[in-house]
């Protein structure tokens, strides 16, 4: 599961970066009035990246806390 989560973190980062460049290129070549509305997808991809990273750090801290609690009960 840890490998999957790392892959998904970098997937969202990569997707956000690629979308940013594509939408920016399209805004320059075809006009911002048509393509500027697609920046919400870029924002969503980066939001998913930051949310996934935050949740993984939170999960790791919680798992360490549970392991510490288990060790203190057995000792």
C-alpha angles and dihedrals in degrees: 000000000000092000091049092052092050090049091051093049091056092040091060092044092050093045092050092050094047092046091049092055094044095049092044091050091048091048090054097044103035103024135275095247090069101038107029091085089066093068088089087072089054090050091048093051092050091045089054090050093052093042092050092048092048092048093049092053090047092050092049091051091048093048090051089049092051091048090051091049091050092049093049091052094051095045 
